[in-house]
Amino acid sequence: MPTKPVVAMVDPNRLTECLDELIANAIHWLDKPQRRIHIMLQTRLKKGDIPDTLDASRKYVKLVVSDNG
């Protein structure tokens, strides 16, 4: 976990829309008694974590949404 806040330039409406869809999809397909959704923000990315189409000289964060469904 980062010790200081992460600041990222994003379109807040688009980010909200993406998170809403990912979380709604995870909830919809959960079929286990103990439903679990995990949201993780990765700030220390390795070279292989960044697609070749992005500028590797810039800093990026990776948002991961997963569930146990």
C-alpha positions as CSV (number, residue, x, y, z in Angstrom):
1,M,0.0,0.0,0.0
2,P,1.4,3.4,-0.9
3,T,2.4,5.6,2.0
4,K,1.3,8.8,0.2
5,P,-1.8,9.5,-1.9
6,V,-1.6,8.7,-5.6
7,V,-2.6,11.5,-7.9
8,A,-3.7,10.6,-11.4
9,M,-5.1,12.7,-14.2
10,V,-8.3,11.0,-15.4
11,D,-11.7,11.8,-16.8
12,P,-13.8,11.4,-13.6
13,N,-17.0,10.5,-15.5
14,R,-15.3,7.8,-17.5
15,L,-13.5,6.4,-14.5
16,T,-16.8,6.2,-12.6
17,E,-18.5,4.6,-15.6
18,C,-15.8,2.0,-15.9
19,L,-15.8,1.2,-12.2
20,D,-19.6,1.0,-12.1
21,E,-19.6,-1.5,-15.0
22,L,-16.8,-3.7,-13.6
23,I,-18.4,-3.8,-10.1
24,A,-21.9,-4.4,-11.4
25,N,-20.6,-7.2,-13.6
26,A,-18.8,-8.8,-10.7
27,I,-21.9,-8.6,-8.5
28,H,-24.1,-10.0,-11.2
29,W,-22.0,-13.1,-11.8
30,L,-21.2,-13.9,-8.1
31,D,-22.6,-17.3,-7.4
32,K,-20.8,-18.2,-4.2
33,P,-22.3,-17.9,-0.7
34,Q,-19.4,-15.6,0.4
35,R,-19.4,-12.9,-2.2
36,R,-16.2,-11.1,-2.5
37,I,-15.0,-8.2,-4.8
38,H,-11.4,-7.1,-4.6
39,I,-10.3,-3.7,-6.0
40,M,-6.5,-3.1,-6.1
41,L,-4.5,-0.1,-7.2
42,Q,-1.0,-0.9,-8.3
43,T,1.5,2.0,-8.3
44,R,4.8,0.2,-8.9
45,L,4.5,-1.3,-12.3
46,K,7.1,-3.4,-14.1
47,K,8.0,-3.0,-17.7
48,G,5.8,-5.9,-18.7
49,D,2.8,-4.4,-16.9
50,I,2.6,-1.4,-19.4
51,P,1.3,-2.0,-22.9
52,D,3.8,-1.2,-25.7
53,T,1.4,1.4,-27.0
54,L,1.9,3.6,-24.0
55,D,4.9,5.9,-23.3
56,A,7.2,4.0,-21.0
57,S,8.8,7.2,-19.8
58,R,5.6,8.3,-18.0
59,K,4.3,6.9,-14.7
60,Y,1.1,4.8,-14.7
61,V,-1.2,3.2,-12.2
62,K,-3.1,-0.1,-12.7
63,L,-6.5,-0.6,-11.3
64,V,-7.6,-4.3,-10.9
65,V,-11.1,-5.4,-10.1
66,S,-11.6,-9.1,-9.4
67,D,-14.2,-11.4,-7.8
68,N,-14.6,-14.9,-6.6
69,G,-17.5,-15.8,-8.9
